[in-house]
Amino acid sequence: MEKEIFKARRLVVSCNQLLNFKPEKVFPLLCPQREYEWIESWRGKIIYSESGFAELDCVFSTELPGTAEEIWITDRYVENKRIQFIRYSPSRVIRYNITLTDNNDGTTTARWEQTITSLNAEGNSYIGNFSNAVYEKLIRALENMLNHYLATGEMLKMDE
């Protein structure tokens, strides 16, 4: 019997957020430690960081609802402007890029983009069930959580 040849799939998804605060307020919250303050379902553990927070070459793991453990590496870090992670799981690799643009009116446009590459059939299945619409729903929820937290100092509960 001939072995089936695996062909990796790739998907790029992106979405913009409008955040009612300047990048200097938003950026520090894009951190595996600080996300506990505003994302109720967040489950991240810093493996290596000189400061204890997001920084270039920070390594952390996550076990988010419905997913296997992933290892994240911060591979770009431009304070108040851009943070990029490489996420690895047994089935896929994701480049996760978040770019902040100051709108010069007290607001920030945050562009969230993922480039997802499968590593096996399970990864191909993940990509087949994912779409820009699914991603946009997630990013809209994060937008609501961020705006709520920055306005009130309190986490927006999932049932709200």
N, C-alpha and C positions, 0 to 999 in steps of 0.2 A: 504494500500500500504506500502510495506516494504521500509524503508529508506536505501539508498545506503551507504555503508561503505567507508569512505575516506581512501585511502592508499597513504601516502606521498611518493614522489619520491626524489631521490638524484642524483646529477651529480657532478663529480669532473672534472675540466678543468685546464690545465696549459700550460704555454708557457715561453720560455726563450728569453731574449733580450740581445743583445750585445750593450753596451753603451760605447762610446768613451771617457769616463771620469772616474776618480776614484770615489769610493763610497762616499767620503766626499763631492763631488760636486753634486752627484745625490740625495742622501738621503734627504737633506733639501727640495727638490722640491716635495717630496711625502707627501704633506701637503695640507689640504683643503683650506688654505689661499694662499699658494704659487702656487697652480695649476692654479690660474687665470693668472699667468705670462706666462704659456706655453700651456694651453689647451683652445682653443677658445670657445668650447661649455660648459665649466665647469660652473656649477651653484651649489655652495656649500655655506652653512651658518654655521658658528661656533655657537654652542649653549653654550658650556662650554669649556674653556681652560684657565689655569692659565697664559700661556705665549702669547696667541693669535695665536699660531701655533700648529702643531701636537705635541702631547706628550701623555704619558700614561694616559688613562681615558678621553682624549679629546672626546667630543660629538659634532657631527655636522649633518646637514641634507643636502640632495641633491634632486634636481628635474631635472634630466637629460632628454634630449630629448627622448620622447617615453616611459618614465617610470613614475610611481607614486612616490610621495615623499618617500624617504628612510631615516632612522635614522642610523647613523654610530657611533660606539664606538671604539676607539683605545684601544685594549686589550693587545697588546704586542708592545714594543718600545725599540729596542736595537739600539742606535744611529749608523748610517752608516752601519748597518748590516741587520736589519729586522724591518718591521712594519706590524702589522696585525690588521685588522678591523673586527668587526662583523657588518653586514648590515642587517637592518630589514625593511621590507615592509609588507603590509597586506597579501601578497601572498607568501612570501618566506623569508628565513634567509640565509645569505651568510657569510661564513668565507672567508675573502680576505687576503691572505698572500703574502707579497713581501719580498724576501730575496735577498740581494746583496752580491756578491762574488767578491773580489778584484782579478783580474787576474794577478796582479803584473807586468803589462806591460802598465799601464796607462788606462786600460779598466776595465769595470765591467760587469759581467754577472748578470742580474736581473731575478730571477725566480718569475713569477706571477702565483698564484694558487687561484682558487675559489672552495669552496665546497658549493654547492647550495642545499638547502633542501626546498621542497614545504611545504606550510602550508594549502593549499586548492586546489580546482580544477584549479583555475587560475594559481597557482604556478606550478602545474603539466603541464599545457599547456605551460608556460614559459620554463620549462625544456625540454619539447618535441620539442620546436622550437630552442633550444640553442644547441651548439655542440662545440667541441674543435676547429673545423675549423672556426666557427663564432668568438670564443674567440681569436684565433690566429690573425685574421684580426684586431681586436681591439687592441691587444697588439703590433702588427707591426706598426699600426698608432701611438700609444703612443711612441714607440721606435723612430720613425722618428721625432715626435714632441720634445721629450727630447733631442735627439742628435742635432737637429737644434737649439733649444733654448740654450743649453750649448755651442755650437760653435759660435753662433752669438749674444746671448743676446736678441734675438727677437722671438716672437711667430710665428710658422709656421701656416699660414692661411689655412683654410680647402680647399680652391680652389687651393692651391699649391700642 
